């Protein structure tokens, strides 16, 4: 189970162990990380699970699909390098130490 860290817009840190095979969104909501809404339940239909991957990790994750890229255009917070929808990134053992920022708003 990899240790992952979510950093809220105000700097509050949420670090925890998460099971492999679940999405970052499911891990975050299960751990009570504020700011990860996931209104569509991970169906790639709402863009309310936007996170920004730490620059050190951007190239280490699988690239976003074309559908995810299209949905990223609809996020409330501006997209930046490393923007991902957390419902589309599945945790694997090699993600030990992954760090993500949560935007100030999902709406």
Secondary structure, DSSP 4 states (H G I P E B T S, - for coil): -EEEEEE-TTS-EEEEEE-TTSBHHHHHHHTT-TT---TTSSSSSS-TTEEEE-TTTGGGSPPPPHHHHHHHTT-SSPP-TTEEEGGG-B--GGGTTEEEEEPS---
